[in-house]
Amino acid sequence: MNKIILILVLAVMAAAQSKAPSGDAARGKEMYVKYTCYACHSFDGHGGAGARLVPMKMLLPVFTAYVRAPRQMPAYREKVMSDSDLADVYAYIKSIPESPAAKSIPLLSQLPQ
């Protein structure tokens, strides 16, 4: 029974992902700044007081649901940010490159351990 529920949930998420707006990363960056997401998640999405957003591992429907009813940040209801706005923010976050691994930074590899 649990496997059936999991399959149904995954199917619904996949369907929602395919119907979701694709998102405009440039506009998403504007929204990220406008709503001061950077204050907690930093300008590069790598965290700070808030959760690390890059690399974004959530699917858009999960991201949208979390932003609408989060546990530890202000909620952004549809009256404030539409699904299209959130798709843009999501596209922006997905466009931010990951930080390089510490071992790939020569100066850091020279530090005593």
C-alpha positions, -999 to 999 in steps of 0.1 A, spaced: 0 0 0 28 25 9 45 18 -25 13 27 -43 10 60 -24 46 68 -31 41 61 -68 10 83 -68 28 112 -51 57 109 -75 33 109 -105 15 139 -92 48 158 -86 60 149 -121 27 161 -137 29 193 -117 65 198 -128 56 194 -165 27 219 -162 47 244 -141 59 276 -157 95 273 -169 107 305 -151 128 334 -161 161 334 -142 168 372 -148 134 381 -134 139 356 -106 171 374 -96 151 406 -93 125 389 -72 152 373 -50 165 408 -43 131 425 -40 119 401 -14 154 401 4 159 364 1 197 373 1 194 385 37 192 349 49 204 328 20 232 351 8 235 365 -27 249 333 -40 223 310 -24 250 292 -4 234 299 30 240 321 59 213 325 85 190 306 62 192 273 45 216 266 17 197 268 -16 225 259 -40 226 233 -54 188 233 -55 177 197 -50 139 203 -47 116 200 -76 96 232 -84 63 219 -68 81 210 -36 100 244 -35 67 262 -41 49 243 -14 77 250 11 78 287 4 40 289 8 42 271 42 77 270 56 89 260 90 115 286 97 110 316 74 83 340 64 55 325 43 51 339 8 15 333 -1 1 337 -36 -11 372 -28 26 382 -23 43 360 -49 25 342 -77 34 307 -88 50 323 -118 71 346 -95 83 315 -76 91 297 -108 113 327 -117 130 326 -84 135 288 -87 150 293 -122 174 319 -108 185 296 -79 190 268 -103 212 291 -125 236 298 -96 267 277 -99 278 255 -70 308 265 -49 340 247 -59 351 219 -36 376 232 -10 403 207 -22 401 223 -57 412 257 -43 450 258 -42 454 282 -14 431 262 9 450 230 2 482 247 15 467 254 50 480 232 78 457 206 90 
